Amino acid sequence: MLVYRNTLSEALPLRERAGAIGLVLSLEGARYYVFVSRQSRDQVANSAVGNKLRVSAQLLKVPPSPQIHQAKYAELLPIARDLATQRGVEAESRHAEELLIEHFDECVQNFVALRGRPPAKAEVFLSHCPCQSKDPGASPARTLAGTYYEATCKAKLIKFCTSATRAAISWKVYYQFDIGTSKLDINENLGNLTMCKQPAFINF
């Protein structure tokens, strides 16, 4: 289900989530679509078990031995995985940029229903810099919405924005903060796509 708002000020708070990276996609300023990175089912299960064991140790005030810790971890992890599955947590993780790619056609359909035509302009407001090959947590190469994309979100965004019918759209991709070692030291100007750090004149 698409999450969108009618103003940027309404949409931006929705992209903020602890431990996640988010973005807002603006289509001609008519609608603002929100995407937030998603952990995999195993990541969610591991995190839940780790938190449970940490709280248990704090309450008992006696840290368990490594052997007991590992045994409890092995016991609880399958249960946590099952719960994550029941709650609809997807098996694979996704960066926010990947979710945009997967759901962009839905956004366009929503925009067309509002305006009666496809968008000519798109702006992306990322909370953090798109991952690059030097980042340990860079998104892997994978197929998204039926198209194969190379590793890293920077590469995925470049291919996505400059290919197919999206090449007819004027794209501007802004990011607010650096992440890890990711720094786009110069603007990326590739025909219909500009990718750069958020300029000072864009003030939320």
NORNORBEL-V731935 format. One line per field, one symbol per residue. ss: DSSP state (h for helix, s for strand, l for the rest). phi: phi as a letter, one per 30 degrees, with the letter a starting at -180 (. if undefined). burial: I if it has 9 or more other C-alpha atoms within 8 Angstrom, else O. A space follows every 50 residues. Layout:
# NORNORBEL-V731935
ss = ???
phi = ???
burial = ???
This chain:
# NORNORBEL-V731935
ss = lllssllhhhhhhhhllllllsssssslllsssssslsllhhhhhhhhhh hhhhhhhhhhlllllhhhhhhhhhhhhhhhhhhhhhlllllllslhhhhh hhhhhhhhhhhhhhhlllllsssssssslllllllllllllsssllsssl llhhhhhhhhhllhhhhhlsssssssslsllslllllsssllssssslll llll
phi = .dcbbcbddddeddddbeibcbbbccchidbbccbbebddeddddeddde ddddddddddibdddeddedddddddeddddddddddidddcdbdeddde ddcdddddddddddciaddcbbbccddbdedbddddcddddacbhibdbd didddddddddcbhddddcdcbccbcbdbhcdbcdbdccbidbcbadedd dccd
burial = OOOIIIIIOIIIOOIIIOOIIIIIIIIIOIIIIIIIIIIIIOOIIIOIII OOIOOOIIOOOOOOOOOOIOOOIOOIIOOIIOOIIOOOIOOOIIIIIIII IIIOOOIIOOIIOOOOOOIIIIIIIIIIIIIIOOIOOIIOIOOIOOOOII IIIIIIIIIIIIOOOIIOIIIIIIIIOIIOOIOOOOIOOOOIIIIIIOOO OOOO
